[in-house]
Amino acid sequence: MEFSGFHSRTVCEKPGAYGWETVGKGPGLTLKNESRLEYDGHLETFLTLTAEKDTELSDVSLLLALTPECSRYMMGMGREGGQSPGSWDYKWDENFANNFVWIGGVNGGLHLKLKHTEEVWEIYNYQKTGLPDSWANCGNGGCRMEFSESGANLRAFSGPRSLKAGEKATFRYSLQITPLKELDSDAHWRDRYDHPGDRGIDLDAAKAGGATVVNLHQGQKENPYINYPFCRDEILKPIIRRAHDMGIKYKLYYTVRELTTHAQEFFAVRSLGNEILLDGPTFRIAEHFKEGFFEQEKTAASTGGPWLCEHLPEGYVPAWQTLLPDGDFDCSVATVGLSRWHNYYLEGLSWVTRETGADGIYLDGVGYDRQIMKRVRKVLDQSKEGCLIDFHSGNNFHPNYGLCNVLGQYMELFPSVDSLWIGEGFDYEGTAPDYWLVEISGIPFGLMGDMLHRGGNKWRGMVFGMTPRCNWPEGGSPLPVWRLWDSFGMKGCTVRGWWDDQCPVKVSNLDCKATAYVQNDRMLVSVASWAEEPAEISLELRLPEGWDPDKVRYTVPFIEEFQEEQAFYPGDSLKMEPARGHILIVEKLK
C-alpha cells in the first residue's frame, strides 16, 4: 500500500532531542509517524494507522536493511550473540521478554526493540502485562532476518488484521545506533575495581593491589540494608574521605528492584497497595546461579525471612533475604517495574551522593527503564563530578529468565553506563570468540568491562582487555596483568582487536585470536586459543609506519601465573595450549 501527501511538523527541538510528526494518506487509511531522536542515538517511533472505512490488511511490517560491515554479528530474539546466522525467525511468546535484536559490527550497528504502546518494563516475561497487541496480533506477528554477503534484511511483521472505520492500530518501536559512545580504553586501564563481596572492603588491601575503585555491597556493616544506604551516612563519611585521600573512588550498591523492610517509609509504601510493592507469587529470589535452582518446587510460594512471616502474612513477594554479620536480618520485598517510587530513589541518590561524597553506584541488574536511567545519570553528574555507574548482571539466557541476552536487554540504558561486569553463569571456557565479543566484552557498544564467573579466563580475557576484579571471592587475581599494564604503559594506546580490519596481527590458526594495543614506539600483543587441541602458531605482524624491522625487539615477558619468559624472534612459532595464551611485547629501538 502506498501513502502520499505527507506533511511534517517539528514538535520538539531541544539541545538533546528533536521530535517530529508526519502524516500521510493511503487507500482508506491515515498513517501518522511520531518520532523522537535523542542525543544518545536513540530513536523512539509510534506509527499509527487509522481506518477511514472498514479495511482488511494482509500485513503491517517494519523493514530494515544493513550493510555487510554492519551485520557481521547478531544477538537477541532468542539467539545467543555471535556471528550472524544465515537466517533467523522469531515468534512472540509471553514467556519470553526477548523482543529485541542487535545486528551490527564493532564500528556500526543497530538495536531494534518492538514495544508495547504504553510504558512497560518487564525484564523476563509478559505473563502479567500480555504481549503488545499491534505486533503480536494474536500469534500472527514475528520477525524474519536474512543474512548474506550483501548485508542483512529484517522484516518485523504483524500478519493479517481487520480495522473497522475509525479504529486505530499503533506500532511502537525503538532503534538504538551502536556503538553508543567512543571506546574509552584509558578509563578502563585507570578504573581498576576491588570487589570483595561479602568479606567487606579493606582499603589498605585495595590500595596495595593497585585498585582505584571500590564497590560497597549491601549486607555490609556500612551498608546493611538493600537499596537503602541512608542509615549509615555518618559511618560512611569518614571512610569515603579516607578512600579519597588514598586515591580511591568509593561507590555504593543502590538499585530499586527490592526494598528493605528496614526502610522508614516501608509501611507508608505498603499502604499504597500494589502501586509500589508487588503483590503475589510472581517474583523468585534471584539465586538462579545456584546448582539445582531450576529443579526446585515452583508451586509453593516463598515466604522470605521470619520478620516477613510475622508482620506481613500475605500480600507481598519476598526478594533478597540477608543474615547480617551482627545477627540482624535484612528482609526485602520486590517492587513493581515502574512507579512513583523511582522519584524517591532519585532524590535518595542525590542525597547520599552529596552527603557522603560517594563516587557513583554499582547496579546489580536494573529495575527501571531508559527515562529513569537518564535521570540517574543527570542526578549523579549534578551532585558530584566524576561519578561512575558500574553495571553488572548474570546470564539471563535461560527459559526461566526470558531467554534474554543481557547486553541486548539493557542496551537502551548503556549510554549512561561507564563499565560492565558480565557476569555469573557466563561460560568463559566453552564459548567462541565471537560470543565473547558480543555477549561479554561490551566493545561493540563502546564499553569495556571485567570478568566475574570463577574469575574468568585470564588469557582469553586479555584479548578483550578484561581481567577479574581484585579480591573477588570466586578467585582469579588481576594483579599480575595490572602490573604489566603499568610497566608497558597502556594509557593512550589504540586497541586493534581481531575483529578490526586494521588489526596489525594475523594468526596462522583461525581458532586463535590476537589483539594489539598500539603505542607510538611499542605494541602489546595478546593472543589466546579457542582451539580444542594444542596448536603451534605463527604471527604475522604489520609494524607501524616508520618502524625499521631491523630495529625492533620482541619479548615474551614473565607474568606471574600467566606465562614464563621466553625468547622470541620474527618467524618464531608459539605453542598454544587450549584455552590459554601468550602476551608479546614489540618495541621500536632507537
C-alpha positions in Angstrom: 0.0 0.0 0.0 1.3 3.4 -0.9 0.9 6.6 1.1 1.2 10.1 -0.3 0.6 13.7 0.6 2.9 13.6 3.6 3.3 16.8 5.7 5.6 17.1 8.7 6.0 19.5 11.6 8.5 19.8 14.4 7.0 19.0 17.8 10.2 19.2 20.0 13.6 20.9 19.4 15.9 20.9 22.4 19.7 20.6 22.8 19.4 16.9 23.4 16.4 15.9 21.4 14.5 16.5 18.2 10.9 15.3 17.7 8.7 15.4 14.6 5.3 14.3 13.4 4.5 13.2 9.8 1.0 12.4 8.4 0.2 10.8 5.1 -2.8 9.3 3.3 -3.4 5.9 1.8 -6.4 4.0 0.4 -8.8 4.2 3.3 -6.1 4.8 5.8 -4.2 7.6 7.5 -0.6 7.0 8.6 0.8 9.1 11.4 4.5 8.9 12.4 5.5 10.4 15.8 9.3 10.1 16.3 11.9 11.5 18.7 15.7 11.3 18.2 17.9 12.0 21.2 21.5 12.8 21.9 22.5 9.2 22.6 21.4 7.9 19.2 18.1 6.5 20.4 15.1 6.9 18.1 11.6 6.2 19.5 8.7 5.9 17.0 5.0 5.5 17.1 3.3 4.6 13.8 -0.5 4.8 14.0 -2.8 3.6 11.3 -6.4 5.0 11.4 -9.0 3.4 9.2 -11.3 5.8 7.4 -13.5 2.8 6.4 -13.6 -0.9 7.1 -10.3 -2.2 5.9 -8.6 -5.6 5.5 -4.8 -5.6 5.8 -2.7 -8.6 4.8 0.2 -7.4 6.9 1.9 -4.4 8.5 5.6 -4.8 8.5 8.8 -2.9 9.5 11.7 -3.4 7.1 15.3 -2.7 8.0 18.4 -3.2 5.8 22.0 -3.1 7.0 25.3 -3.1 5.1 27.8 -6.1 5.3 30.0 -4.2 7.7 27.1 -3.5 10.0 25.7 -7.0 10.0 28.6 -9.3 10.9 27.1 -10.2 14.3 23.7 -10.7 15.7 22.2 -11.0 19.2 18.6 -11.3 20.5 15.2 -12.6 19.8 16.0 -15.9 21.3 19.5 -16.3 19.8 22.8 -16.1 21.7 25.2 -13.4 20.4 27.9 -14.1 17.9 28.5 -14.4 14.2 25.3 -13.7 12.2 23.5 -16.9 11.0 22.2 -17.4 7.5 18.7 -16.6 8.8 16.7 -16.4 12.0 13.0 -16.5 12.8 11.3 -15.1 15.9 7.7 -15.6 17.1 6.2 -13.8 20.1 5.7 -15.7 23.3 4.5 -14.1 26.6 7.0 -16.3 28.5 10.0 -14.5 26.9 10.6 -10.8 27.1 13.2 -11.0 24.4 11.5 -8.9 21.8 14.8 -7.1 20.8 17.6 -7.7 18.4 21.0 -6.2 17.8 22.6 -6.6 14.4 26.0 -4.9 13.8 29.7 -4.8 13.7 32.2 -3.1 16.1 32.1 0.2 14.2 28.4 0.3 13.5 25.2 -1.5 14.3 21.5 -1.1 15.2 19.4 -2.3 18.1 15.7 -2.8 17.5 13.1 -3.3 20.2 9.4 -3.9 19.3 7.4 -2.4 22.1 4.0 -2.1 23.8 2.2 1.2 23.1 2.2 2.0 26.8 5.2 2.1 29.1 6.1 -1.5 30.1 9.3 -2.5 31.9 9.2 -6.3 32.3 12.6 -8.0 32.4 11.8 -11.7 32.0 8.3 -12.2 30.6 4.9 -10.7 29.7 2.7 -13.0 31.6 1.4 -10.1 33.7 1.0 -7.4 31.0 0.4 -9.5 28.0 2.1 -9.1 24.6 1.8 -5.9 22.5 -1.4 -6.3 20.6 -0.2 -4.5 17.5 3.0 -6.5 16.9 1.9 -9.9 18.3 -1.6 -9.8 16.8 -3.0 -12.9 18.3 0.0 -15.0 17.4 0.4 -13.8 13.8 3.3 -11.5 14.4 7.0 -12.2 14.4 10.3 -11.3 12.8 12.4 -12.8 9.9 16.1 -12.0 9.5 18.2 -13.0 6.5 22.0 -12.5 6.2 24.2 -12.7 3.1 27.3 -11.2 1.7 25.3 -8.1 0.7 24.2 -7.4 4.3 21.2 -8.1 6.4 17.5 -7.7 5.9 15.0 -7.7 8.7 11.2 -7.9 8.5 9.2 -7.4 11.6 5.7 -8.5 10.6 2.3 -8.5 12.3 0.2 -10.5 10.0 -3.4 -10.0 8.7 -5.9 -7.9 10.6 -9.2 -6.1 10.1 -9.7 -2.4 11.1 -13.2 -1.0 11.5 -13.9 2.6 10.4 -12.3 4.9 13.0 -10.3 2.1 14.6 -6.6 2.6 15.2 -3.5 0.3 15.4 -0.3 1.8 16.8 3.1 0.2 16.3 5.8 1.3 18.6 9.5 0.5 18.3 12.9 2.0 19.1 16.1 2.0 17.3 19.5 2.5 19.0 22.6 3.2 17.0 25.8 1.5 18.1 28.4 1.9 19.3 26.8 4.0 22.0 29.9 6.1 22.6 33.6 6.2 21.7 35.5 3.4 23.4 37.3 5.0 26.4 40.1 2.4 27.0 42.1 4.9 29.1 39.3 5.0 31.6 39.3 1.2 31.7 43.0 1.0 32.4 42.6 3.6 35.1 39.4 2.4 36.9 40.6 -0.8 38.5 38.0 -2.4 40.7 38.3 -4.0 44.1 35.2 -6.0 44.7 35.5 -8.3 47.8 31.8 -9.1 48.1 30.7 -10.4 51.5 34.1 -10.1 53.0 33.8 -6.3 53.2 36.1 -3.6 51.9 39.7 -3.4 53.1 41.0 -0.1 51.7 44.6 -0.9 52.6 44.4 -4.2 50.7 42.7 -2.5 47.8 45.4 0.2 47.6 48.2 -2.4 47.9 46.7 -4.4 45.0 46.5 -1.3 42.8 42.8 -0.9 42.8 41.4 2.6 42.2 37.7 2.0 42.7 35.8 0.0 45.4 32.2 -1.1 45.4 30.4 -1.3 48.8 27.8 -4.1 48.6 24.6 -4.3 50.6 24.7 -6.6 53.5 27.9 -4.9 55.0 28.0 -3.1 58.3 28.5 0.2 56.4 25.5 -0.6 54.1 23.4 -3.3 55.7 20.0 -2.8 54.1 19.4 -3.4 50.5 18.7 -0.3 48.4 18.6 1.9 51.5 22.0 3.4 52.1 20.6 6.2 54.3 21.1 4.7 57.8 24.9 4.7 57.9 25.8 8.1 56.4 27.8 9.2 59.5 29.8 6.0 59.3 30.3 6.3 55.6 31.6 9.9 55.5 35.0 9.3 57.2 35.5 6.0 55.3 34.9 7.7 52.0 37.1 10.6 52.9 39.9 8.2 53.7 39.4 6.4 50.4 39.7 9.7 48.6 42.9 10.5 50.5 44.3 7.2 49.2 43.3 8.0 45.6 40.4 5.5 45.6 36.8 6.1 44.4 34.1 4.7 46.7 30.8 3.6 45.1 27.6 2.2 46.6 25.3 -0.7 45.8 22.0 1.1 45.2 19.2 -0.2 42.9 15.4 -0.3 43.1 14.1 -3.8 42.4 13.8 -4.6 46.1 13.0 -2.6 49.2 14.3 -3.5 52.7 11.7 -3.7 55.4 14.1 -1.6 57.5 13.1 1.5 55.4 11.5 4.2 57.5 8.9 4.6 54.8 8.1 0.9 54.4 4.6 0.8 55.9 3.6 4.1 54.2 4.6 2.5 50.9 2.7 -0.7 51.7 -0.4 1.3 52.4 -0.5 2.1 48.7 -1.4 -1.5 47.9 0.4 -2.8 44.8 1.3 0.6 43.3 4.9 0.2 44.5 5.3 -3.2 46.1 4.5 -6.4 44.2 1.6 -8.5 45.4 1.6 -12.2 44.5 3.9 -15.1 43.8 5.4 -13.5 40.7 9.0 -12.9 41.8 11.5 -15.6 42.8 14.6 -14.9 44.9 17.4 -14.3 42.4 19.7 -17.1 43.3 19.4 -18.8 39.9 23.1 -19.4 39.6 23.0 -21.9 42.4 23.1 -25.6 41.4 19.6 -27.1 41.2 17.7 -23.8 41.4 15.6 -24.5 38.4 14.7 -28.0 39.6 13.2 -26.9 42.9 9.5 -27.0 43.6 7.8 -24.0 41.9 4.2 -24.3 43.2 4.9 -23.4 46.8 5.1 -19.6 47.4 8.4 -18.4 49.0 7.9 -16.8 52.4 11.2 -14.9 52.9 12.7 -14.3 56.3 10.9 -14.6 59.7 10.1 -10.9 60.0 8.0 -11.1 56.8 6.1 -14.2 58.1 5.3 -12.4 61.4 4.4 -8.9 60.1 3.3 -9.4 56.5 1.4 -12.7 56.4 0.2 -12.0 52.9 0.2 -9.6 50.0 3.9 -9.4 49.3 6.6 -11.0 47.2 9.9 -11.8 49.0 13.2 -10.7 47.5 16.7 -10.8 48.9 17.0 -12.1 52.4 20.3 -11.5 54.2 21.5 -12.6 57.6 23.8 -9.7 58.6 27.2 -10.1 60.5 25.7 -8.7 63.7 22.8 -11.2 63.7 20.3 -8.8 62.3 18.2 -10.0 59.4 17.6 -7.8 56.3 14.3 -8.9 54.7 13.3 -7.2 51.5 10.3 -7.4 49.2 10.0 -6.9 45.5 8.9 -3.6 43.9 7.0 -3.1 40.6 8.8 -2.2 37.4 7.9 1.5 37.2 6.3 3.6 39.8 6.4 6.9 41.7 9.0 5.3 44.0 11.6 6.0 41.4 11.3 9.7 42.2 12.2 8.8 45.8 15.0 6.6 44.5 16.5 9.5 42.5 16.2 12.0 45.3 17.8 9.4 47.6 20.7 9.0 45.2 21.2 12.8 45.1 21.2 13.0 48.9 23.5 10.1 49.6 26.0 11.3 46.9 26.1 14.9 48.3 26.1 13.9 52.0 28.7 11.1 51.9 30.8 12.0 48.9 30.2 8.7 47.3 31.5 8.4 43.7 28.6 6.7 42.0 26.7 3.4 42.1 27.0 -0.3 41.4 23.9 -1.6 39.6 23.2 -5.3 40.0 20.7 -5.5 37.2 18.4 -2.6 36.7 14.8 -2.2 37.8 13.9 0.8 35.6 13.7 2.0 32.1 15.7 4.4 29.9 13.9 7.5 31.1 14.8 6.8 34.7 18.4 5.9 33.7 18.8 9.2 32.0 17.7 10.9 35.2 20.1 8.8 37.3 23.0 9.9 35.1 22.0 13.5 35.4 21.5 13.4 39.2 25.0 11.9 39.6 26.6 14.4 37.3 24.9 17.3 39.1 25.6 16.0 42.6 29.3 15.3 42.2 31.9 15.4 39.5 33.4 12.2 38.3 30.7 9.8 39.4 30.7 6.3 37.8 27.9 3.9 37.0 29.0 0.3 37.0 26.6 -2.3 35.6 26.6 -6.0 36.5 24.3 -8.8 35.6 24.3 -12.6 35.5 23.4 -14.6 32.4 19.6 -14.3 31.7 19.7 -16.6 28.6 17.6 -19.3 30.3 13.9 -20.1 29.7 13.1 -19.1 33.3 14.6 -15.7 32.7 13.1 -14.9 29.3 15.9 -16.2 27.1 17.3 -12.7 27.3 20.7 -11.6 26.2 21.8 -9.2 29.0 23.6 -6.7 26.7 20.6 -6.5 24.4 18.1 -6.5 27.2 19.6 -3.3 28.8 21.0 -1.7 25.6 18.9 1.4 25.9 20.4 2.1 29.3 24.1 1.8 28.4 24.8 5.3 27.1 24.6 6.3 30.8 26.9 3.5 32.0 30.7 3.6 32.4 31.7 0.0 32.8 30.4 -3.6 32.7 30.9 -6.7 34.9 29.4 -9.7 33.0 28.7 -12.0 34.9 27.5 -15.1 36.8 26.5 -18.0 34.6 28.5 -16.9 31.6 30.7 -19.6 30.1 34.2 -18.3 29.6 35.6 -21.7 28.6 33.1 -23.4 26.2 32.1 -20.4 24.1 33.6 -19.0 20.8 35.4 -15.7 20.5 32.5 -14.0 18.6 30.3 -14.9 21.6 32.9 -13.2 23.9 32.9 -10.1 21.7 29.1 -9.7 21.5 27.8 -11.1 24.8 30.6 -10.3 27.3 33.1 -7.7 26.3 30.9 -4.6 25.6 33.3 -3.4 22.9 30.8 -3.3 20.0 28.7 -0.9 22.2 31.5 1.4 23.3 32.0 -0.1 26.7 34.7 -2.2 28.4 34.4 -4.5 31.4 35.7 -7.2 33.7 35.2 -10.9 34.1 33.3 -12.5 37.0 32.3 -16.2 36.9 35.0 -18.2 38.6 37.5 -15.5 37.8 37.1 -15.8 34.1 39.8 -16.9 31.7 42.8 -14.5 32.0 44.3 -15.4 28.7 41.2 -15.0 26.6 40.1 -12.0 28.7 43.2 -10.1 27.8 42.3 -10.3 24.1 39.4 -8.0 25.1 41.3 -6.0 27.7 39.5 -7.8 30.5 40.7 -9.1 33.9 38.8 -10.4 37.0 38.2 -8.0 39.9 40.6 -7.7 42.8 39.7 -9.7 45.9 36.5 -11.2 44.3 36.0 -14.4 46.4 35.5 -16.7 43.4 39.2 -16.4 42.6 41.3 -15.1 39.8 43.7 -12.2 40.5 44.1 -9.3 38.1 47.3 -8.1 39.9 49.9 -9.7 37.6 48.2 -8.3 34.5 47.7 -4.9 36.1 51.4 -4.7 36.8 52.0 -5.5 33.2 49.7 -2.7 32.2 51.7 -0.3 34.3 55.1 -1.4 33.1 54.0 -1.3 29.4 52.0 2.0 29.8 48.5 1.3 28.5 47.3 4.9 28.7 46.9 6.4 25.2 47.1 3.1 23.3 45.0 2.2 20.3 43.0 -1.0 20.6 43.2 -3.1 17.5 41.4 -6.5 18.0 41.0 -9.5 15.8 37.5 -8.1 14.9 39.2 -4.9 13.4 40.2 -5.0 9.8 43.1 -2.7 10.8 44.5 -5.2 13.4 48.2 -5.4 12.7 48.4 -9.1 13.8 47.4 -12.1 11.9 47.4 -15.5 13.4 48.1 -18.6 11.3 45.4 -20.7 13.2 41.9 -19.3 12.9 41.0 -20.8 16.3 43.5 -18.5 17.9 42.7 -14.8 18.2 45.0 -11.8 18.8 44.6 -8.1 19.8 47.3 -5.4 19.6 47.4 -2.5 22.0 49.5 0.0 20.0 51.6 2.9 21.2 53.9 5.1 19.1 57.0 3.1 19.9 55.7 -0.2 21.3 53.0 -2.7 20.9 51.4 -5.2 23.3 50.1 -8.3 21.5 47.7 -10.6 23.4 46.9 -13.9 21.7 44.7 -16.7 23.1 43.5 -20.1 21.9 39.9 -21.3 21.4 41.2 -24.5 19.7 40.3 -27.8 21.3 43.8 -29.2 20.9 47.3 -27.8 21.5 48.5 -25.8 18.5 51.7 -24.2 17.2 51.0 -20.9 15.6 52.9 -18.2 13.8 52.2 -14.5 14.0 52.3 -12.1 11.0 53.0 -8.6 12.4 52.5 -5.5 10.4 54.7 -2.9 12.0 53.5 0.7 12.3 54.7 3.1 9.6 58.2 4.4 10.3 59.4 1.4 12.2 62.6 -0.2 10.9 62.2 -4.0 11.1 65.9 -4.3 11.9 65.4 -2.1 15.0 62.6 -3.9 16.8 62.8 -6.0 20.0 60.4 -8.9 20.7 59.8 -10.0 24.2 57.6 -12.7 25.8 57.9 -11.4 29.4 57.4 -13.3 32.6 53.9 -12.7 34.1 53.1 -14.4 37.3 50.5 -17.2 36.9 50.2 -16.3 33.3 53.3 -17.2 31.3 57.0 -17.9 31.6 59.6 -15.6 29.9 60.8 -16.9 26.6 62.9 -15.8 23.7 61.0 -14.7 20.5 62.3 -13.7 17.1 60.4 -12.8 13.9 59.3 -16.0 12.2 59.3 -18.0 15.5 56.2 -20.0 16.4 54.3 -20.0 19.7 53.0 -23.1 21.4 49.4 -22.6 22.4 47.6 -24.8 24.9 43.8 -25.0 24.7 42.1 -22.0 26.5 45.5 -20.4 27.2 47.7 -17.8 25.5 50.6 -15.5 25.5 51.5 -11.8 25.7 54.2 -10.5 23.4 55.8 -7.0 23.7 57.1 -5.5 20.5 59.3 -2.4 20.9 60.8 0.1 18.5 64.5 0.6 19.2 66.2 4.0 18.8 
